[in-house]
């Protein structure tokens, strides 16, 4: 796997977790089909994300916009209308598509723990997983230890927010079933392969 493919595999994982509150705002703006100037006005001048610096606001907006663009307009529309729980599940789906490494982590750590009846995942689960991936894809070693750790914390936080783990510290596994509206949305946008990944059945 070449470096460019590694970047696609990891995506914007270091840019933030599910960004729950921020994505609601950006999704609404995205559907307005604004010009670049109007977009800048909302994010920078109006500071709709209410961040302390314009750099932070721009960075978060860029990360969220990438995730929304990767999923398409029907997905963005769904985010506006679904229930709160379905909204978080759909955010995780977008997170996985933008950073496919998460799907491998869910298969190898969460689904495997479920299969072997383990009640928790290790506090070292991410670092062990990343080290194992480096053997397959040596270019992953180009990420610094601090970046690897930040990525891991974002993944764990996302899994806690989506109900897969009870807390970042205890990491007790919890059963998650995708809501019908989530399955319907994923099917509509041709992302059915995420269903088994997100229900930890493969």
ROLUM-759425 format. One record per residue (C-alpha): residue in three letters; y, x, z. Coordinates in nm, 4 decimals. Each point is the difference from the previous one (the first is absolute). Example, Ala and Ser with C-alpha at 12.3 -4.5 7.8 and 13.67 -1.06 7.14 Angstrom:
! residues 2
residu Y X Z
ALA -0.4500 1.2300 0.7800
SER 0.3440 0.1370 -0.0660
***
This chain:
! residues 202
residu Y X Z
UNK 0.0000 0.0000 0.0000
UNK 0.3266 0.1560 -0.1135
UNK 0.3166 0.0074 0.2098
UNK 0.1502 -0.2977 -0.1834
UNK -0.3113 -0.2028 0.0761
UNK 0.0146 0.1102 0.3631
UNK 0.3547 -0.1379 0.0190
UNK -0.1237 -0.3286 -0.1423
UNK -0.2921 0.0009 0.2458
UNK 0.2221 0.0573 0.3034
UNK 0.3016 -0.1896 -0.1333
UNK 0.2937 -0.0520 0.2342
UNK -0.2141 0.0096 0.3117
UNK 0.2468 0.2171 0.1888
UNK 0.2842 -0.2407 -0.0835
UNK -0.0871 -0.2628 0.2584
UNK -0.2636 -0.2459 0.1183
UNK 0.0028 -0.3692 -0.1004
UNK 0.3787 -0.0252 0.0498
UNK -0.0428 -0.3650 0.0941
UNK 0.3587 -0.1047 0.0700
UNK 0.1504 0.2123 -0.2766
UNK -0.2365 -0.1253 -0.2712
UNK 0.1015 -0.3627 0.0588
UNK 0.3577 0.0935 -0.0848
UNK -0.0805 0.2225 -0.2973
UNK -0.2446 -0.2545 -0.1462
UNK 0.2740 -0.2642 -0.0095
UNK 0.2435 0.2409 -0.1635
UNK -0.2628 0.1176 -0.2485
UNK -0.0427 -0.3548 -0.1288
UNK 0.3714 -0.0190 -0.0839
UNK -0.0484 0.2555 -0.2821
UNK 0.3168 0.1880 0.0918
UNK 0.1550 0.2798 -0.2019
UNK -0.0167 0.3527 0.1422
UNK 0.3623 -0.0322 0.1114
UNK -0.0629 -0.3323 0.1742
UNK -0.3125 0.1453 0.1644
UNK 0.2000 0.2951 0.1342
UNK 0.2652 -0.2410 0.1251
UNK -0.2553 -0.1966 0.2047
UNK -0.1866 0.2997 0.1382
UNK 0.2796 0.2499 0.0556
UNK 0.3284 -0.1889 0.0274
UNK -0.1238 -0.3246 0.1564
UNK -0.2740 0.1839 0.1965
UNK -0.2288 -0.3036 -0.0108
UNK -0.2759 0.2008 0.1729
UNK 0.2391 0.0760 0.2886
UNK -0.0877 0.3692 0.0161
UNK 0.2161 0.2609 0.1723
UNK 0.0355 0.2162 -0.3100
UNK 0.0216 -0.0701 -0.3722
UNK -0.2699 0.2624 -0.0592
UNK -0.2461 -0.1866 0.2226
UNK 0.0848 -0.3340 -0.1608
UNK -0.0415 0.1423 -0.3508
UNK -0.3289 0.1707 0.0887
UNK -0.1541 -0.3147 0.1485
UNK 0.1219 -0.2133 -0.2903
UNK -0.1460 0.2452 -0.2530
UNK -0.3399 0.0050 0.1753
UNK -0.0165 -0.3801 0.0193
UNK 0.1162 -0.0453 -0.3577
UNK -0.2779 0.2308 -0.1240
UNK -0.2588 -0.2064 0.1864
UNK 0.1365 -0.3283 -0.1346
UNK 0.0170 0.1328 -0.3572
UNK -0.3599 0.1196 0.0221
UNK -0.1124 -0.3522 0.0943
UNK 0.2179 -0.2049 -0.2361
UNK 0.2247 -0.3032 0.0133
UNK -0.2655 -0.2575 0.0997
UNK -0.0808 0.2117 0.3057
UNK 0.3671 0.0284 0.0946
UNK 0.0414 -0.3769 -0.0376
UNK -0.3024 -0.0554 0.2250
UNK 0.1508 0.2161 0.2744
UNK 0.2910 -0.2416 0.0250
UNK -0.2140 -0.3115 0.0422
UNK -0.3178 0.0889 0.1932
UNK -0.0625 -0.0290 0.3746
UNK 0.0854 0.2932 0.2270
UNK -0.3615 0.1132 0.0318
UNK -0.0611 -0.0212 -0.3730
UNK 0.3247 0.1887 -0.0566
UNK -0.1232 0.2957 0.2055
UNK -0.3375 -0.0025 -0.1776
UNK 0.1767 0.0063 -0.3359
UNK 0.2206 0.2873 0.1155
UNK -0.3132 0.1965 0.0850
UNK -0.1355 -0.0745 -0.3481
UNK 0.3175 0.1401 -0.1534
UNK -0.0205 0.3028 0.2272
UNK -0.3577 0.0682 -0.1158
UNK 0.0854 -0.0343 -0.3690
UNK 0.2926 0.2406 0.0308
UNK -0.2092 0.2433 0.2109
UNK -0.3691 -0.0330 -0.1039
UNK -0.1002 0.2598 0.2592
UNK 0.0266 -0.2859 0.2536
UNK -0.2843 -0.1900 -0.1666
UNK -0.2240 0.3068 0.0371
UNK 0.0985 0.0302 0.3651
UNK -0.0835 -0.3654 0.0589
UNK -0.3366 0.0370 -0.1736
UNK -0.1002 0.3246 0.1688
UNK 0.1339 -0.0695 0.3493
UNK 0.0433 -0.3723 0.0626
UNK -0.2816 -0.1385 -0.2145
UNK -0.2352 0.2765 0.1135
UNK 0.0807 -0.0663 0.3667
UNK -0.0616 -0.3706 -0.0600
UNK -0.3361 0.0729 -0.1646
UNK -0.1100 0.2240 0.2872
UNK 0.1303 -0.2367 0.2716
UNK 0.2536 0.2455 0.1393
UNK 0.2646 -0.1784 0.2078
UNK 0.2803 0.2462 -0.0788
UNK 0.1052 0.2680 -0.2431
UNK 0.0711 0.3490 0.1288
UNK 0.3523 0.1173 0.0790
UNK -0.0806 0.2799 -0.2462
UNK -0.1223 -0.2397 -0.2702
UNK 0.2890 0.0652 -0.2380
UNK 0.0040 0.3790 0.0388
UNK -0.3794 0.0165 -0.0397
UNK 0.0186 -0.2243 -0.3059
UNK 0.2841 0.2038 -0.1527
UNK -0.1858 0.3244 0.0563
UNK -0.3044 -0.1465 -0.1703
UNK 0.2129 -0.1152 -0.2956
UNK 0.1426 0.3523 -0.0332
UNK -0.3490 0.1287 -0.0719
UNK -0.0166 -0.2379 -0.2943
UNK 0.3667 0.0299 -0.1039
UNK 0.1309 0.3445 0.1038
UNK 0.3549 -0.0890 -0.1119
UNK 0.0288 -0.2217 0.3096
UNK 0.0372 0.3230 0.1972
UNK 0.3499 0.0289 -0.1486
UNK 0.1165 -0.2632 0.2474
UNK 0.1230 0.1578 0.3228
UNK -0.1708 -0.0781 0.3303
UNK 0.3044 -0.1997 0.1122
UNK -0.0030 -0.2075 -0.3203
UNK -0.3722 -0.0648 0.0345
UNK 0.0567 -0.1160 0.3568
UNK 0.2898 -0.2255 -0.1020
UNK -0.2137 -0.1543 -0.2740
UNK -0.2754 -0.0669 0.2516
UNK 0.2359 -0.1650 0.2460
UNK 0.1292 -0.2284 -0.2765
UNK -0.3548 -0.0995 -0.0981
UNK -0.1044 -0.0698 0.3593
UNK 0.3174 -0.2018 0.0659
UNK -0.0672 -0.2055 -0.3145
UNK -0.3566 -0.0705 0.1136
UNK 0.1244 -0.1041 0.3446
UNK 0.2696 -0.2248 -0.1498
UNK -0.2568 -0.1607 -0.2309
UNK -0.2433 -0.0611 0.2883
UNK -0.2746 0.2520 -0.0825
UNK 0.0579 0.2060 0.3159
UNK 0.1189 -0.1241 0.3376
UNK 0.2470 0.2835 0.0641
UNK 0.0914 0.3486 -0.1309
UNK -0.1391 0.1565 0.3171
UNK -0.3208 -0.1956 0.0686
UNK -0.0913 -0.0690 -0.3643
UNK -0.2540 -0.2701 0.0782
UNK -0.1316 -0.1601 -0.3184
UNK 0.0795 -0.3649 -0.0616
UNK -0.1463 -0.2266 -0.2657
UNK 0.2425 -0.0991 -0.2747
UNK -0.0578 -0.2735 -0.2549
UNK 0.2439 -0.0348 -0.2853
UNK 0.1798 -0.3321 -0.0055
UNK -0.0635 -0.2289 -0.3005
UNK 0.3600 0.0403 -0.1200
UNK -0.0430 0.3780 0.0023
UNK -0.3242 -0.0172 -0.1977
UNK 0.1670 -0.2395 -0.2457
UNK 0.2954 0.2359 -0.0485
UNK -0.2206 0.3080 -0.0450
UNK -0.2099 -0.1891 -0.2552
UNK 0.3095 -0.1179 -0.1860
UNK 0.1320 0.3556 -0.0369
UNK -0.3441 0.1418 -0.0910
UNK -0.0453 0.1993 0.3200
UNK -0.3280 -0.1650 0.1034
UNK -0.1509 0.3411 0.0760
UNK 0.2223 0.0186 0.3087
UNK -0.1756 -0.2962 0.1613
UNK -0.3187 0.1929 0.0897
UNK 0.2036 0.3027 0.1094
UNK 0.2240 -0.2067 0.2270
UNK -0.2898 -0.1969 0.1474
UNK -0.1857 0.3314 0.0605
UNK -0.3087 -0.1225 -0.1809
UNK -0.0398 0.2996 -0.2315
***
